[in-house]
Amino acid sequence: MKIGKNIAVEFNDFSKNYTNDMIGCVPHYLQLISSFVNYLPNNFNPQTILDLGSGNGNVTAQLIPYFPKATFTLIDASAEMIDLCRNQFKDYDIVYINKYFKDFLFKNDSYDLIVAGFSLHHCDENEKQFIFNDINNSLKKGGLFSYSDLMISKTNPDHPMLLEKWKTFVNTNFSDEEKWTWLMEHYEAFDKPTDYQIQLEWLKNAGFINIQIHFKEDYWVHIQAEK
């Protein structure tokens, strides 16, 4: 598996077996994805939902059974991922935007819920801070931002240990090591994870309140924050 020239090309290829690859490549993937619904407030009933970097729709698929009448906006750089979502969600009110979410023009006070499943690690530190501000501005009062990701900076002293545990996990699921080699090439080329402690501060600086870590194993983390 060769590295694509950009993130869109990369995920057009990855889309072919996306869910199985994510389960096999991302520790705790299913728990992290289920966190998008498991920790929502009981009386929370969003009417407008934005999925940043939607992939093949795994996060939206968690939410739709609970909020089938909501209007969803799904953004992804991969045209093939968007096509997978179109086929899966054709009976629902979905707006599709085929572009990199960093190029998305956020509108103020537009969404009740904004979600991001394993997409924000593609942003560098400055981009993350800008997008946290954009997300906060784009949420309605009382709206929620919910996201799952790997949250460890590559300079963190724990990073080498994280990589060793991650390699063992991936090679247990894909024994020929080709998947791990590709994953690390992708990780080096495209991924810019940031420590969760730093992200908590950035969320506060962006104006979020009631910021909670609902799931954490090593540096695989789910965070939910309120506007």
Secondary structure, DSSP 8 states (H G I E B T S, - for coil): ----SSHHHHHHHHGGGHHHHHHHHSTTHHHHHHHHHHTS-TT---SEEEEET-TTSHHHHHHTTT-TTSEEEEE-S-HHHHHHHHHHSTTS-EEEE-S-GGG----TT-EEEEEEES-GGGS-HHHHHHHHHHHHHHEEEEEEEEEEEE---TTSTTHHHHHHHHHHHHHHHSTTSHHHHHHHHHHHHH-----HHHHHHHHHHTT-EEEEEEEEETTEEEEEEE-
